[in-house]
Amino acid sequence: MQDAVNQEIRLAKFAQVFVGANQLIFGLERVLVIWIGANLALQSVFSVGMLIAYLAYKDQFALRMAGLVDRAIEFRLLRLHGERLADIVQSEPESSNPGGLGRPDSLRGIEIRNVSYRYSEGEPWIVNDCSFTIKHGDSVAIVGESGCGKTTLVKLILGLLKPDKGSLLIGGIDTSQLATNDLRAMIGAVMQDDQLFAGSIAENISFFDSDLDFDRVQRVAELAAIHLDISAMPMGYQTLIGDMGSSLSGGQKQRIVLARALYRNPLVLVLDEATSHLDVMKERLVSDAIKSLPITRIIIAHRPETIASADRVLVMEQGRIVHEFGAQVQLETASP
Ligand SMILES: Nc1ncnc2c1ncn2[C@@H]1O[C@H](COP(=O)(O)OP(=O)(O)OP(=O)(O)O)[C@@H](O)[C@H]1O
């Protein structure tokens, strides 16, 4: 995807240079032709009529050639769009696993039992014999050095990766036995690289729900502390945002992505550096609003203020949880 975007940028630059060079060369050539033609006409080698006819046919020829080159460039762009589509079409469809073992009991929380995961054989284990439990309604922060495996761990909880060893139980049911739709319906997530899509803000929050519930869109926007920003925009919730939310600030984008996760009414909310672009005041607003919801929260953060919003802190080191303590204890230790 990134390659495709880079290649498209390179092609756009090339097209700009091409158009500039094209106009310069053809401008100079026209001046030269008229100057030579006029001289020849004055010397009676050429009639004025022949000169005008020559210029008219030459213009037509140049126009057609430029059209041909434009089509060639568009054809190359078509290949790029094809590659993008192929990324989507050729990716394996997620099994909906309709024969799931049963409905999870949301009140039983999450249990991670000796889970290990590595991205490919021969590479080191990123999550290594990791075990812990999260009760329903708990708010848990997972902290640890960059690269210790926090994001990988939450991807395992979200069902985006399958554990190589051990098991993950959500609502008392092993995720490998859980219907994917049930799992997706239970968990909302805001990941580090989540993106918005071209469309209106309301569509992005409802994730293009065909049965859009506007009251709910507004309610979750209030929870994510983005309602006032959206209301201040001339077209409010109908404001169109560019591909990947290009017209919004990083903090606004994060809060819309958070509202999108809340729109689905999840029982578990996973926030991976989800408020890193917010100032401390905004972040506190968001944390307090989410705290009031009866949901389990798993927060990955580096900022002490974010970590303080959790009830429990799990410290991860080299792929496993090595300590656990209350957030208040951690904050008191951190303060001078
Ligand atoms: N798709 C991938 N393929 C191969 N290795 C990966 C992949 N994603 C992550 N890794 C590696 O796994 C390790 C853990 O990455 P992860 O993103 O889980 O760490 P993290 O603790 O969340 O870090 P951070 O706090 O910086 O976000 C890193 O060494 C990373 O290079």
PDBQT file of the ligand as one rigid body, heavy atoms in Angstrom, charges set to zero:
ROOT
HETATM    1  N1  LIG A 401       4.408  -7.454  10.976  1.00  0.00    +0.000 N 
HETATM    2  C1  LIG A 401       5.560  -7.712  11.607  1.00  0.00    +0.000 A 
HETATM    3  N2  LIG A 401       6.448  -8.573  11.072  1.00  0.00    +0.000 NA
HETATM    4  C2  LIG A 401       7.612  -8.868  11.709  1.00  0.00    +0.000 A 
HETATM    5  N3  LIG A 401       7.973  -8.322  12.897  1.00  0.00    +0.000 NA
HETATM    6  C3  LIG A 401       7.131  -7.457  13.473  1.00  0.00    +0.000 A 
HETATM    7  C4  LIG A 401       5.882  -7.109  12.868  1.00  0.00    +0.000 A 
HETATM    8  N4  LIG A 401       5.243  -6.226  13.675  1.00  0.00    +0.000 NA
HETATM    9  C5  LIG A 401       6.047  -6.026  14.741  1.00  0.00    +0.000 A 
HETATM   10  N5  LIG A 401       7.176  -6.767  14.615  1.00  0.00    +0.000 N 
HETATM   11  C6  LIG A 401       8.278  -6.827  15.586  1.00  0.00    +0.000 C 
HETATM   12  O1  LIG A 401       7.784  -7.283  16.818  1.00  0.00    +0.000 OA
HETATM   13  C7  LIG A 401       8.393  -6.593  17.896  1.00  0.00    +0.000 C 
HETATM   14  C8  LIG A 401       7.334  -6.043  18.827  1.00  0.00    +0.000 C 
HETATM   15  O2  LIG A 401       6.566  -5.081  18.135  1.00  0.00    +0.000 OA
HETATM   16  P1  LIG A 401       5.277  -4.414  18.793  1.00  0.00    +0.000 P 
HETATM   17  O3  LIG A 401       4.733  -3.444  17.810  1.00  0.00    +0.000 OA
HETATM   18  O4  LIG A 401       4.374  -5.474  19.285  1.00  0.00    +0.000 OA
HETATM   19  O5  LIG A 401       5.959  -3.653  20.027  1.00  0.00    +0.000 OA
HETATM   20  P2  LIG A 401       5.371  -2.549  21.002  1.00  0.00    +0.000 P 
HETATM   21  O6  LIG A 401       5.755  -2.950  22.374  1.00  0.00    +0.000 OA
HETATM   22  O7  LIG A 401       3.914  -2.333  20.741  1.00  0.00    +0.000 OA
HETATM   23  O8  LIG A 401       6.192  -1.278  20.565  1.00  0.00    +0.000 OA
HETATM   24  P3  LIG A 401       5.768   0.282  20.589  1.00  0.00    +0.000 P 
HETATM   25  O9  LIG A 401       5.606   0.673  22.043  1.00  0.00    +0.000 OA
HETATM   26  O10 LIG A 401       6.932   0.961  19.956  1.00  0.00    +0.000 OA
HETATM   27  O11 LIG A 401       4.505   0.414  19.795  1.00  0.00    +0.000 OA
HETATM   28  C9  LIG A 401       9.299  -5.531  17.291  1.00  0.00    +0.000 C 
HETATM   29  O12 LIG A 401      10.631  -6.001  17.356  1.00  0.00    +0.000 OA
HETATM   30  C10 LIG A 401       8.829  -5.439  15.866  1.00  0.00    +0.000 C 
HETATM   31  O13 LIG A 401       9.924  -5.168  15.031  1.00  0.00    +0.000 OA
ENDROOT
TORSDOF 0
